[in-house]
């Protein structure tokens, strides 16, 4: 029997909100103890202030703002720029972004003199029917008038002090399974070596250009890991990439992600998805000679290593994304519920 899906909010027992909240704020079904701010006349001044702060933060390329890699609506992927599709924003008319980053969006919003972020939409250039409001793909939280607010699926939500305290407690448990290891640092020489190995055998390796693949090839050669990146063909879920690397001695599946919060959130969801599948289809990777998994691991190669403390310890509270914190807590709970050992390795992206 497949274990029930456990979300952080499901185990949180806190008191009911004040009468004001029951009148002016609407419960979110996805995140208990978070409440949507109703779009009514009474709340217009608050919503206007929050949208102004968000716009200022986006234009400033503030580290508090990040992007989701994709969003889903009833299983339909609405935006998926990981497939190298061009992305455009719409504000009266359409504008093509240089790339899918906050910096690129910020530059364009400044250029077109945007004054209302709630009127900005975003879409893949090749699928203009998948247009969504820009705020739906933004990850942002702030403290305003003594309350904590965040965006949840494009709507402003409020969460109380008890929820914040719960997150802080649970993140400490995540920190306990995280390590900092300089052997996994990415620099120009490492990437160059990976590309050389990649180019030396065109039958063994795909000739793609993005950095993560040659980096995985480098780790595969350095540590004698089995390379799973871009390998499919397993008996079940033939289109699923279960992990990037596999370590035989420890029976460890490793998902690798280079980048910032958006990349890490994508990695977390990939890791959860593959762990759930392997838990129900343990022979799914037999085609690769893998019949047992003990450890579910994620390797975060960080472009902004704020979570790495001076003493080498890890503190994911230093990542200010509420989404990220909730999702990594969910990952820890899920991996343990499925009977695997969770591990997170962190390193730095030192490329110049």
N, C-alpha and C positions, 0 to 999 in steps of 0.2 A: 504494500500500500504506500502510495506516495505521500510524504509528510506534508502537512498543511503549510501554506505559505504564511510566514510570520513577518509582519511589518513592525517597525519600532513602536508605532502608535498603538498597536494592538495590545501591548503589554503595559501601557501607561495608564495608571489610575490616578486621576486628579479631580479636583472639585469643579463644579459647574461655574461657568463664567458669570460675571456680574449681569444685572438686569439690563444694563445698557447694551451689552453684547447680544443678548437674546433679541433685542428690539432692532438693532442696527446691523448685525453681522450674521451671515449665513454659514452654517456648518459645511465643511468640505468632507465628502464621503471618503476621500482617499487618505487624508491625514487627520485623524482625530485630534482634537484640541487645537486645530487650526481652523480659522473661520474666514470665509470670503467676506470682503467688505461690499455690502449691497450697493448697487449703482442707483441710489435714490437721491432725492433732492437734498436731504440732510447731510449726506456724505460727500457731496460734490466738492466742497472746499478741501477736504482731506485728500480725496482722489486727485484733485488738481495739483496740490502740493507734492504728493508722492510722484506723480508723473513728471513734474518739473525737476524734482531731484534726480529722478532716473535719467532724464534727458541730459542734464548737466553732467552726470556721472559717465554716461556713454560718450558724450562729446569729449570729455577729459581722458577717455581711455582708462578710467579708474579700475584698479585691480579688483574692486568689489563686484564688478560686472563681468559675467562670462556668458558663453553661448552653449546651448545644447547642440549635440551633433545631429540629432534627429528627434522628432516628436512623432508619436503614433496616435491615431484616432481610430479606435475599433480595429486595430491591427494594420491600418494603412499608414505607411511611412509618408509623411507630408513633406519633409525636407531631409535630404541625405547628401550633403556636400562632400562626404567622404569618397564619393565616386567621381570626384574631379569635375562635377557639373558646375557650370558657372551659376552664380547666384545674383539676383538683382533685387533692389528694394524699390518700393512704389510709394511716392508721395506727390500726388497730383499726376505725375508721370513716372515712368520707370527709369532706373539708373543701374548700370552693371557695376558690381563691386569688383575690386581688384582681387580679393580673396575673401573667404568666409572667416573674418576675424572682427573683434570689437574695434580694433584700430581702423580697419578699412571702413566699417560702418560709421565710426566716428567722423572720419575724414569726409565721407559723403554727406552726412547730416549737416556738418559745418558748411560744406560747399553749397548745398541747396538751401541753406538758412532755415532748417526745420525748426518749428516752434512748438509742435505738438506731437510727441512720440506716439500717442495713441492712434494717430492717423497714418502711421507708417506701416507698410506691409512688406513681406519678404517672400520670395519664391525661387525655385530652381528655374533657370532660364529655359530648360527643355521641357518643363512641366508647369506651365503658367496656370494651369487649373488647380495647382496645389498651393495657392497663395494663402498665407496666414498672416495675422498681425505680428509685427516684429516682437512685441512684448511676449508672445508665446514661446519664443526661443531664447529669451533672456533670463538669466539667473542673477537675481539681485535681492539683497535684503538691507534693511536700514532700521535705525532707531529714531522714532518720530513722536514727539509729544508723550514721552515716557512709555511708549509701546513699541514692540518689535513687529515689523512688517516684512513681508517678502512677496515676490511674484510666484504664483502657482498656476501654471497653464494660462498665463496671460492675464490673470486676475490678481488683484491685491488681496492678501490674506494677513491675518493677525494671529499671533500665537503668544501664549501667556508664559510667565516666568517659569512655571513648573515644567513646561515642555523644554525650555532652554536648559534647565537644570538636568532634565533627563538626558538630553543630547550630550551634555558635558560628561555625565557619568558613563554613558555608553561609549563615548569616544575614547575614554581612558582604557577601556577593554580592547578597543581596536589598536591603540598605541602599543599594547603589550605584545601583539603578534607582528609588529612592524620592526624592521631593522634597516640600518643604513650601511651600505656596502660599496666602498669605493671601487671594487673590482668591476662593477657594472657601469662605471662612468662612461658616457659617450663623449668623444672628442673627434676632431678632424682626422687624426691618425687611425683611430678605431674604425671610423666610417670608410676611410680610404682602403683599409685592409679588407673590410667586409666586401666592398665593391670589387676588389681584385679577385677575391675568391669567387664571387658571383660571376664575374666575366670569364673566369678560367674554365668553367664547365657549364655550357649553355644547355646541356641536356639535364643536368641535375638541378639547376636553379633557373627560376623565371627571371627574365631580364627587365624588371620593373625599376623605376627610378626613385621611388619614395624611400626615405631614410630608414624606416623601421625594418624593412626586409633585409638589407645588407647588414644592419646591426644584429639582427637575429642570426644571420649566417655567421657573423663573427663570434657570437656567443656559442653557437653550435660547435664551432671548431675549437674555441678556447676551452670550453668545459665538457666537451664531448656529449652535449645534449642532442637529443633527437629533434630534428627540425620539423615542426608541424605547420609553420606559417605557410599559407597558400596551398596546403595539402588537404584535399578532400577525398572523395571516393570511398568513404567508409560505408558499412553495410546499411546503416540507418542515417537519416538526416544528411543526405549526400551533399547538400549545399552548405552545411555547417562547418565552420573552422573551429575546432574544439579548443585550440590553444595555439600558442606560437612555438613553444618548446616543451620537451618532456625530459625529465631527469630520471634515469632508469633506477638507480640505487634507492632513492627515496620515494620512487613512484609519484613524482610531482609534476602536475600540469602547470605550466607557467603562461600567463597572458602578459604580453609586454606592451607598454604604451609610453611613447615619448610625447611630452607636451605639458599642457596646463590643465586647469580644472575641467574644461569641456572634454578633453581627451581622456582624463582619468575616469570621469563619469561613464563615458562610453565603454571603457575597459571593465568597469565594475559590472555593467549590465551584461557584457559578453561573458565574463567569468561566471556569473550567476546562471546564465542561460545554459552554458556548456555543462556546468556541474549538475544542474537539474536533469539534463538529458542523459548524461553518463550514469547518473544514479538509477535511472529506470531502464537503460539499455547498456549494461556493463560490457557487452561484446561489440559495442559500436566502433571501437578503435582497434579491433583485432587485425584489420587489414594492415595496420601500422605496427603490429607486434605488441600492442599495449592491451593487457587484460586486467590490470589492476591500477587503481589510483588511490593514494593515501592523502596526498597534500594538494590543496588548491592554492596556487600562489599567483600573485600579481607583482610584476616588476614595473615600478613607476620611475621613469627617467625624467626628472623634473626640470623644466625650463625656468621655473620660479620656485626655488627650493625653500620656501618659507617654513615648511613643516619640519625641516631638518634643523634641530637645535645645535647650538655651539658645542655641546658635549657629545654630539652624535646620536642623541635620542630623537625619537619622532613624536611630534605632537600635531595631530590632524586638526586640532582646534584652531591652529594658526591659518588654516584654509577657511576663509570667511563665508564660503558658500554653504548655506543651510541645506540646499539640495544635496551637495556632495557629502556633507556630514550624515544626513539621514540615509543616503544610499550606501555609504560604506558601513554604517551600522547594520543595515539590512543585509549586506553581503556577509558580514561576520556571523550574524544569526543564521542565515540560510546555509552557509557552508558547514557550520557546526551541526545544524539540524539534520543535514544530509549525511552526517557521519564522517566528514572529512576534517583534516587539520588545516586551519587557515594560516596563511603566511603572506606578508607584504614585504617586498624588498624595495628600498628606495635608493636612488643614485641621482647624479646630476648630469644635465646636458651642458657640457662645457665647450660646445662648438663656438667658434668665433666667426 
